[in-house]
Amino acid sequence: MGFSIGDTSNASGSQLLASVGKDSRLIVWNLSGSDVDSTDIAHSKYLEVVGRPQSDQPRYSRIAWNPAQASMLALVNSDDHSVLIVNIESLVGSHESITLDENQLLQNSIVIQAHKQVCSLYV
């Protein structure tokens, strides 16, 4: 399981936390209602992607927010090590919260394929 927090206050006024679990479920939480001095964290689901569970590992092994563009989230696919780049704000749009499947996520992502590196040894 992994998580990444992003401050999108420049874009939408939201503070978002992205988490991915062993069940291949990606959830982006909205933490904007939280009081900084409180031990309770007010939260709501902003986006949920329901994935196909795998046996030993989650579908997405790493997630990270882009520090320069606060609404951009990168996910590394455990299967083929491709990287998905998703604009969370444009994906959610004017909805308060949405749930997608992996096909819908892929249709709204930029996918960067990983390439195998070939090493040659010269003697």
Buried (B, 14 or more C-beta within 10 A) or exposed (E): EBEBEBBBEEBBEBBBBBBBBEEBBBBBBBBBEEEEEEEEEEBEEBBBBBBEEEEEEBBBBBBBBEEEBBBBBBBBBBEEBBBBBBBBBEBBEEEEEBEBEBEBBBEBBEEEEEEEEEEEEEE
